[in-house]
Amino acid sequence: MTKLAVASRSGFHDINNVAYQNEKTGADVLISSETVVSVIADANRYLLALRELFDELDFPIFVALGQRNLSGFIGEVYTHCFANHLPSFRPNPHADGRPDLLDLSSELAETYFEQNCHPKDNNGRQLPIKSPLAPFKFGGIEVKCTIGSPVSKYKQLFQEDTGKHGFEVGDSRVNYLKDIQFWAHHQSCGNLMGLYYDYCPQAGDAPQIMAVLQATLDPTKDWQKVSIGKPGSKKTSNTSLTLSGKRKMFSGCVAVVDDPLYINVLKKVGVQLPKMPVA
């Protein structure tokens, strides 16, 4: 896998189209896997370019963002690239809005969005209003992003391999991957697009999206009970996929990087992938 390939359409296998029924409008939605591959390539190019720009300032941008914030940041980059390719979807403009991508494919949804969710103030500025955007009644796609969970003795193995005592931002983790899990603050993620990423040496250790999974989930069966922090605690509510939810996601791989290492590891953790052609 070359630097060019990981940030280009030719560096990925497109596998399954995104197909679901909008639960709010009943409309059938079909997004080709080829389109998703183009979105991935664009997002990876932006992430690579961002690293290169900040390197000119001797400022490691991804280290500054920190691992805790990177998954959300990568998801935002992907979401905006997605909307660039598919104008019928719009990034949710509110920080606490859901879903992340709003389905504005119907005239009714677009009118509702413009008049109720994003009105202009007296100065012509558009300010998002939370109540009609969390949730957006015409639905869309929730986007979650993960670097995965490592094997139990990863620190020992990683130290043996690299001499380091633990993962740092920029360290590829695919060789220590045990599981892929997606987390949310609520159980209302019915239509989920999950991104798996890793730090890529071919991209100067920038984070790069390596696979996209998608499934329609049952909020009552495919998400764990929401965990809520104790009164006074800073912990935010969170939930993760149940076994049934993970199975659905793992059976819905839309695209994967054309790299035998990642393909083999993803298969080992349970992602269902067809036999890939040998380059």
C-alpha positions as CSV (number, residue, x, y, z in Angstrom):
1,M,0.0,0.0,0.0
2,T,1.6,3.3,-1.1
3,K,1.0,6.8,0.2
4,L,-0.9,7.5,-3.0
5,A,-3.1,4.4,-2.8
6,V,-4.4,5.0,0.8
7,A,-5.7,8.4,-0.2
8,S,-7.1,7.4,-3.6
9,R,-10.1,5.4,-4.9
10,S,-7.8,2.7,-6.4
11,G,-6.5,1.8,-2.9
12,F,-9.9,0.3,-1.8
13,H,-12.2,-2.6,-2.5
14,D,-15.9,-1.5,-2.8
15,I,-18.0,-4.4,-1.5
16,N,-21.6,-3.7,-0.5
17,N,-23.9,-0.8,-1.4
18,V,-25.5,1.1,1.4
19,A,-29.2,0.3,1.2
20,Y,-31.9,1.0,3.8
21,Q,-35.4,2.4,4.2
22,N,-35.7,5.8,5.8
23,E,-37.8,4.9,8.9
24,K,-39.2,8.4,8.9
25,T,-40.3,8.8,5.3
26,G,-40.5,5.2,4.1
27,A,-38.3,6.1,1.1
28,D,-35.7,3.5,-0.1
29,V,-32.2,4.9,0.1
30,L,-29.4,3.4,-2.1
31,I,-25.8,4.7,-2.0
32,S,-23.3,2.9,-4.1
33,S,-20.1,1.4,-2.6
34,E,-18.2,3.2,-5.3
35,T,-19.4,6.5,-3.9
36,V,-18.4,5.6,-0.4
37,V,-14.9,4.7,-1.6
38,S,-14.6,8.1,-3.1
39,V,-15.7,9.7,0.2
40,I,-13.1,7.6,2.0
41,A,-10.4,8.7,-0.4
42,D,-11.3,12.4,0.0
43,A,-11.4,12.2,3.8
44,N,-8.0,10.4,3.8
45,R,-6.5,13.1,1.5
46,Y,-7.8,15.8,3.8
47,L,-6.3,14.1,6.9
48,L,-3.0,13.6,5.1
49,A,-2.9,17.2,3.9
50,L,-3.7,18.5,7.4
51,R,-0.7,16.6,8.8
52,E,1.6,18.0,6.1
53,L,0.4,21.6,6.6
54,F,0.9,21.5,10.3
55,D,4.3,19.7,9.9
56,E,5.4,22.9,8.2
57,L,4.9,24.6,11.6
58,D,6.5,21.8,13.5
59,F,3.2,21.3,15.1
60,P,1.9,17.7,15.4
61,I,-1.8,18.4,15.0
62,F,-3.0,14.9,15.7
63,V,-1.0,14.7,18.9
64,A,-2.4,18.1,19.9
65,L,-6.0,16.8,19.3
66,G,-5.3,13.7,21.4
67,Q,-6.6,10.2,21.0
68,R,-9.7,11.0,23.0
69,N,-10.8,13.5,20.4
70,L,-9.5,12.0,17.2
71,S,-12.3,9.5,16.5
72,G,-14.9,12.3,16.6
73,F,-12.7,14.6,14.4
74,I,-12.2,11.9,11.8
75,G,-15.9,11.3,11.8
76,E,-16.6,15.0,11.1
77,V,-14.1,15.0,8.2
78,Y,-15.8,12.0,6.7
79,T,-19.3,13.4,7.2
80,H,-18.5,16.6,5.4
81,C,-16.8,14.7,2.5
82,F,-19.9,12.5,2.3
83,A,-22.1,15.5,2.0
84,N,-19.9,16.9,-0.8
85,H,-20.5,13.8,-2.8
86,L,-24.2,13.4,-1.9
87,P,-25.9,16.8,-1.7
88,S,-29.1,15.3,-0.5
89,F,-27.4,14.7,2.8
90,R,-26.2,17.6,5.0
91,P,-24.0,17.4,8.1
92,N,-26.0,18.1,11.2
93,P,-25.0,21.7,12.1
94,H,-25.6,21.3,15.9
95,A,-22.9,19.8,18.0
96,D,-25.4,17.7,19.9
97,G,-27.6,16.9,16.9
98,R,-28.5,13.5,15.6
99,P,-28.1,11.9,13.3
100,D,-24.8,13.2,12.0
101,L,-25.9,13.2,8.3
102,L,-29.4,14.6,7.7
103,D,-31.4,13.1,4.9
104,L,-32.8,16.1,2.9
105,S,-33.7,14.1,-0.2
106,S,-37.4,15.1,0.0
107,E,-38.6,18.7,-0.6
108,L,-40.5,18.5,2.7
109,A,-37.3,17.6,4.6
110,E,-35.3,20.4,3.0
111,T,-38.0,23.0,3.6
112,Y,-38.3,21.9,7.2
113,F,-34.6,22.1,7.7
114,E,-34.3,25.6,6.2
115,Q,-37.3,27.0,8.1
116,N,-37.1,25.3,11.4
117,C,-33.5,24.1,12.0
118,H,-31.2,26.6,10.6
119,P,-33.0,30.0,10.3
120,K,-31.1,33.2,9.7
121,D,-30.9,35.9,12.3
122,N,-31.2,39.6,11.7
123,N,-27.6,39.7,10.6
124,G,-28.0,36.9,8.0
125,R,-26.1,34.3,10.1
126,Q,-27.5,30.8,10.3
127,L,-27.7,29.5,13.8
128,P,-28.6,25.8,14.4
129,I,-31.4,25.1,16.8
130,K,-31.0,22.0,18.9
131,S,-34.6,20.8,19.5
132,P,-35.4,20.1,15.8
133,L,-32.0,18.7,15.2
134,A,-31.7,16.3,18.1
135,P,-33.3,14.3,16.7
136,F,-34.0,15.4,13.1
137,K,-37.5,14.0,12.4
138,F,-36.7,13.1,8.7
139,G,-33.8,10.9,9.8
140,G,-30.5,10.2,8.1
141,I,-27.2,8.4,8.9
142,E,-25.3,8.3,12.2
143,V,-21.6,8.1,11.8
144,K,-19.3,6.6,14.4
145,C,-15.5,6.0,14.2
146,T,-13.1,3.7,16.1
147,I,-9.5,2.6,16.0
148,G,-10.6,-0.7,17.6
149,S,-9.7,-2.4,20.9
150,P,-6.3,-4.1,21.4
151,V,-5.5,-7.6,22.6
152,S,-5.2,-8.0,26.4
153,K,-1.4,-8.1,26.5
154,Y,-0.8,-5.4,23.9
155,K,1.5,-3.3,26.0
156,Q,3.9,-6.2,26.5
157,L,3.8,-7.2,22.9
158,F,4.1,-3.6,21.7
159,Q,7.1,-3.0,23.9
160,E,8.8,-6.2,22.6
161,D,8.2,-5.1,19.0
162,T,9.0,-1.4,19.3
163,G,10.6,-0.7,22.7
164,K,7.8,1.7,23.6
165,H,5.8,1.3,26.8
166,G,2.4,1.9,25.1
167,F,0.6,3.3,22.1
168,E,1.2,6.9,21.2
169,V,-0.7,9.0,18.6
170,G,0.7,7.9,15.3
171,D,1.5,4.3,16.2
172,S,-0.2,1.8,13.9
173,R,-2.3,-0.7,15.9
174,V,-3.6,-3.2,13.4
175,N,-1.1,-5.9,14.5
176,Y,-2.7,-5.8,18.0
177,L,-6.3,-5.5,17.1
178,K,-8.7,-7.7,19.0
179,D,-12.1,-6.2,18.3
180,I,-14.0,-3.4,16.7
181,Q,-16.7,-1.8,18.8
182,F,-18.8,1.4,18.2
183,W,-20.0,3.6,21.0
184,A,-22.8,6.2,21.3
185,H,-24.4,8.4,23.9
186,H,-27.9,7.1,23.2
187,Q,-29.7,4.1,21.7
188,S,-31.4,5.9,18.9
189,C,-28.7,5.1,16.3
190,G,-30.9,3.1,14.0
191,N,-29.0,3.6,10.8
192,L,-25.3,3.4,11.6
193,M,-22.2,3.9,9.4
194,G,-19.1,2.8,11.3
195,L,-15.6,3.9,10.3
196,Y,-12.5,1.9,11.3
197,Y,-9.2,3.8,11.1
198,D,-5.6,3.3,11.9
199,Y,-2.4,5.4,11.8
200,C,-0.7,4.7,8.5
201,P,3.1,4.7,8.1
202,Q,2.6,5.3,4.3
203,A,0.8,8.5,5.2
204,G,3.4,9.8,7.6
205,D,1.6,8.2,10.5
206,A,-1.6,10.2,9.9
207,P,-4.9,8.6,10.7
208,Q,-6.5,7.0,7.7
209,I,-9.9,5.4,7.3
210,M,-9.3,1.7,6.4
211,A,-12.9,0.3,6.3
212,V,-16.5,1.4,6.4
213,L,-19.3,-0.7,7.8
214,Q,-23.0,0.0,7.7
215,A,-26.2,-1.6,9.1
216,T,-29.8,-0.8,10.1
217,L,-30.0,-1.5,13.8
218,D,-32.8,-2.1,16.3
219,P,-32.3,0.4,19.1
220,T,-34.0,-2.0,21.6
221,K,-31.8,-5.1,20.7
222,D,-28.6,-3.9,19.1
223,W,-27.4,-1.4,21.7
224,Q,-26.5,-2.1,25.3
225,K,-28.4,-0.3,28.1
226,V,-27.2,3.2,28.4
227,S,-24.7,3.7,31.3
228,I,-25.3,7.0,33.1
229,G,-22.7,8.5,35.5
230,K,-23.5,9.1,39.1
231,P,-24.9,12.5,40.2
232,G,-22.1,15.0,40.2
233,S,-19.9,12.8,38.0
234,K,-18.4,14.2,34.8
235,K,-19.0,10.9,33.0
236,T,-21.3,11.2,30.0
237,S,-23.9,8.6,29.1
238,N,-22.7,5.9,26.8
239,T,-23.7,2.7,25.2
240,S,-22.1,0.2,22.8
241,L,-23.3,-2.4,20.4
242,T,-24.6,-5.8,21.6
243,L,-23.4,-9.0,19.9
244,S,-26.4,-8.8,17.5
245,G,-25.5,-5.2,16.6
246,K,-21.9,-6.1,16.0
247,R,-22.9,-9.0,13.8
248,K,-25.1,-6.8,11.7
249,M,-22.3,-4.3,11.3
250,F,-19.7,-6.9,10.5
251,S,-21.9,-8.4,7.8
252,G,-22.3,-5.0,6.2
253,C,-18.8,-4.0,5.0
254,V,-19.2,-1.3,2.4
255,A,-15.5,-0.8,1.6
256,V,-12.0,-1.9,2.8
257,V,-8.5,-0.8,2.1
258,D,-6.6,-2.9,-0.5
259,D,-4.0,-4.2,1.9
260,P,-3.7,-7.9,2.9
261,L,-2.7,-7.1,6.4
262,Y,-5.8,-5.1,7.2
263,I,-8.1,-7.5,5.2
264,N,-6.7,-10.6,7.1
265,V,-7.0,-8.9,10.5
266,L,-10.5,-7.6,9.9
267,K,-11.5,-11.1,8.9
268,K,-10.1,-12.4,12.2
269,V,-12.1,-10.0,14.3
270,G,-15.3,-11.1,12.4
271,V,-15.8,-8.7,9.6
272,Q,-17.3,-10.6,6.7
273,L,-15.3,-10.0,3.6
274,P,-15.4,-11.8,0.2
275,K,-12.3,-13.3,-1.3
276,M,-10.2,-10.4,-2.6
277,P,-8.4,-10.5,-6.0
278,V,-4.7,-10.8,-5.8
279,A,-3.0,-7.6,-7.1
